[in-house]
Amino acid sequence: MKSQQSGFTLVEIAIVLVIIGLLLGGILKGQELINSAKVKNLANDFRVIPTYIYAYQDKYRALPGDDSGAVAHLGTGATAGNGNGVIEGAWDDKTAEAGQFWSHIRKAGLMSGTDAIGAFDDADPYTPKNALGGRLGVSGNGGPATPLIAGMSGSYQICSKGLLGKFAKQLDIQMDDGDTAGGNMRTVAVTAVPGTAPTVATKDVQDDTTYIVCMTI
């Protein structure tokens, strides 16, 4: 008596392959949507920080961080700037006006978070973070200020650290000219030195490498 062998038919195998394909397509599409949401959040940082500057100027007739009347405007816990119309220092220097920028706008009620200046590092709650957990910062762009990337036009330079190359390129396409080494938004290595930072050409930006992206306004 012959034993009957069971197995999948070609139709069943085809159905399984279709289901696998649909699942993979859904996963890839979901990842694409997640990445797109991250880029939108990163872009929002560059859009909202200028509104803090302009709102503070409108309210106090001074620049946050640079405000020489900060004590009168914000209370005795505030640290006054020199009032020369420039947010001085490097974007990540807590001891400079660039560092106390966040304290001023938080004390003014323009942004949530602690207004007590801390260590200004990745673990400190005072330090503002982007959607990827990297540090955010702003400084003046020229004069006595120390912008991270020299030679860019604009009054202020906003920087966001820890962005994967693929996000840096998408941001530049979305917000500027698509050239990571030119225009108002540029990409530099995470080891870049303030004032002399060389930019990274689009063709050299690696998708899985982290960078700092700066934009001037």
Helices and strands as residue ranges (DSSP letters): H 10-60, H 70-74, H 97-107, E 136-140, E 156-164, H 165-175, E 185-189, G 202-204, E 210-216
